Amino acid sequence: MVSTTLLCCDPVSGLVPPNLTGELMVDTVQQKYNRHFYDDITDTSVLSADVILRILYEIYQPRSVIDVGCGKGSWLAVAESLGSTTLVGLDGNWIEREQLLSKNIQFIPSDFEDLPDLNEKYDLCISLEVAEHVSERNARSFIERLCKASDVILFSAAIAYQGGTHHVNEQWQSYWLALFRDNGYAGFDIFRGHIWNDETVAWWFRQNVYLYVNQKSHVLDSAQLKKLEKTIPDIVHPRNYEIKVNRFQQLLKEPTLKICLQCMRYYLVARVKRLLRGSN
């Protein structure tokens, strides 16, 4: 994959200060997505996959599954345990085949900015927390490739200001819903209401995951999917969220004297406490 610049973000919030966006060249994507990165997220992915895929497999049993952005193959391995037999995974060439969680995964090194045409059609396509890593100019073609791969797509992508490694196109769910709709796919919110408070599922999946289905296909009944949708009571309006984030980013860019003095006070108090502990 071609080296891509990364954005520097606030270590606590994960937000990218506006004055830094696109200016700092930190590391290549390959250096960031190393063995340690995938080691850290594998356990979380397996637990999340087990919960979410079991919900899906109760109504649909795909024999062939392709995962675009498979990492070490957590979701494919869980799919295999639930009965899927054809397993194909795509990710960057930094993934080593011996890292894959199942020997039955056919791994294809890929560049998501220029995803290859997939000649085969699969029963299920998975692409979770990947699309935000693809530049906006290639987002439409990325979704088109997913739609060519399957009539049923399990999809999630980071929302605006979510923060993360090499997130270059964070968008609200409505953005992706529109791109899928342009390809003839409808989105069904059948998971989030059921897993919203399930701590075994990573919060980013609980927040972002949708099922997309080709409306010309008859593999799943739209009416049945609608019945599975469950209202989420704890939501925040995007505009309210954006106003607060923008205010925070503005403070990072041009901190007020009051904030600077408060930060200095916290630092001095912490410093004195450490000195006192050391003298005892």
N, C-alpha and C positions, 0 to 999 in steps of 0.2 A: 504494500500500500504506500502511496505517496505520503511523505511526511507532512503533517498538518500542525499548525500552531495551536497552542492551548491558551486558555484564558486564565488569568489569575483571579481568584475569588476570595472573599472574606472567609477565614477558616472556621468561623462559628456558624454563620448563616448560609454559606455556600453561594452568596450573591456576588455577581460580577460588578465591581465599581464601574460606572459608566465611562470614566476617564481612562480606564485601562482596556476596555473592550477592543480586541483586535490589534493591540499595540505590543503586547509582550509575547516574545517567542521563547517559550520555556523549554519544552521537550517535544519530541515526536510522540505520536500516538503509540507507536510500538514500545517506547520506553515506559509509558504510563500503563499500558495493558500488558503487564508481565505476569509471571507465574504467581507472585504474591497477591496481585489484584484479584485473580480468579480464585485463589485459595480462600481469600477473605469472604467472597460472596457465594461460594459453592453450597455450604450448609443451608444458608438462607434460601437459596434458589430451590434446593431439593424439597425443603419443607413447604415452601410456597407452591411449588409445582404439584405436590401431592394433593394439596387441598383444592386448588383450582381445577386441575385436570380431572379429578374425581367428579366434580360437579358437571363438567362437560361430558365426560364419558358415560354418565348416567343417561344422557339423551342421544349421544352420538359416539360411535365406536370406530374411529379412523384406523385403518390398517397401515397406511403409509403417512409418515409425518416428516416435514422439513422444518428446520428451525433456522431462521435467518438471524444470526447473532447468537449462536449456540453456546459460546464460551466453552466450558468443559463438558457440556452435554447434559446438564442436570435435568432439563425438561424432557429431553429425548429419552434419558434413562428411565424417568418416571413413566413416560408414555409406553416404553417397552414393558415395564412391569404391569401396565394395565392392559396389555394385549397387542399393542402396535408392533408390527414386524419389520417394516421398512423404515429405516431411520437415516435421515440425511441432515448434516449440520454444516452451516456456512459461518465462517468468521475469519478474522485476519490471520496472516501467516505467522503471527507470534504464538498461536495456539499449537502446542506440540501434540501429536497424535497419542502419545502415551499418557497424556493428561486426561483424555476422554474417559468418561465414566462407564461407557459400554464399548466393548470390542466390536459391536455390531453397527456402530455409527459410521456411515460413510462421510468422511470429512472433506469439504471443498474449501480451500483457502480463497477468500474473496475480498474485494474492495467495495464497500457499500456505496461509495460515491459513484461507482460504475458497475452496478450489480449485473452479472451476466444473465442473459436469457436462459430460463430454465425450461428445458425441452419436455420434461415430464410434468404431469399433473398429479398432485398429491391430495390425499383425503383431508389433510389438515396442514396449514402453514402457521407456524409460530414465529412471532417477532416481537419481543418484549424489551422495552427500554433500549431500543436501538435507533429508532428513526430520528431521535434528537441529536444523534451523532452525525447525521447526514446533513450537508449544507442545504439551505432552503432552495437553492437553484436546482438541486437534484431530488428534492422531496417528492415531487409529483411522479417522476420516473421510478423512484424507489417503491412507492405504493403500487404503481402499475405492475412492477415485477412481482410483487407479493400476490396481486390479484391473478396474474397469469399462472402462479404456482398452485393455487387452490381456490375452491369455491367457499371454503370455510377458513377464516383467519382469526387466530387468537393474537390480539395486538394490544400493546401499551406503549406510551411514549411520555417522556417527562413534560410536565406542564410548565407554563411560563414561570421563570424564576425558581424552579425547583433546585437547580444547582447540581453539579456533578462533574466528573472528569470528561473533558472535551465535549460538553454540551453546546452545540453551535446552532441548534434550531429548536429551542423549547417553545411549545405551542399549547394552547388550550385544546381540549378534546374536540371542540367544534371545528377546529382547523383540519384535523385528521378525518372527522366524520364527513366533511365536505369533499376531501380528496377521494375517499372511498366511494362516496355517493356518485362522483363523476365517473367511476368505473362500474357503476351499477350495483354497488354493495350497500346493504343497510346495516347500521350498527345496533347491537342489542346489549343493553346494560344488565346482563344476567348474573354477574358475579359480585359486583361491589356491595350491593345491599346485603348479601349473604356472608361476606367475609370482612365487612367494614371494621368489626371489633375483634377479629380473630388475630391474636398476637403471634400466632405461628406463621402468618403470612406477612412478608415484608410490606411496609406501609406504602411503598411506591406502587406495588401491584394492587393493593387495596384501593388506592386512589385512582389508578389510571387504566386498569384492564377492561377491555371491551371484546365482544365477539362480532365479527363482520361476516356477513353471508351474502353470496351472490344471489340477487333477486330472481335470476332466471333459472337458478338451480332448485331442485326439489329434495335435496338431501336433508334439509331441516325445515320444520314447519314454523313459519313466522309467528303464527298465532300461539303456538306452544312456547316459543321463546319469549313472547310478550308477557305471557303468564308468569314466567320465571323472574321478570324484572321486579325489583323491590326498591321502594323509595328510600333514599339516604337522607335522614333528617339533618345531619351535621354538615352543612355546606356553607361556603363563603362565596359571595358574589365576586366575580373576577375584578370588577372595577374597584371595589373596596380593597381587595388584596393588592392590586397594582398601585393604588394611591399610597398605601403604607410602605410598600417595597420601594417605590420611587422616592419617598420621603427619606427612607433609610439610606438609599444610595446617594442622595443629595448631601446628607450629613457626612457620609464617607468622603465625598468629593470636597465639600466645604464645611468642615466641622465648626460649630459655633464656639465662642470663647468659653461658654458655660460647660459644654461637653469636654473641651480640652482640660479645663480645671478639674472636672469630676474624674476624668481618667488619671490625671496627675495625683489627685487625692487618693484614689483607689490604689495606685501604684505605691505611693509613699506609705500608706497604712500597711499594705502587704509586706513591703520591705522591712518596716519596723518590726512587724510581728515575727518575720523570719530571723531578724537579728536578735530579738529577745529570746526566741526559742534556742538559738545557738549559744547564747550566753548562760543558759541554765544548765 
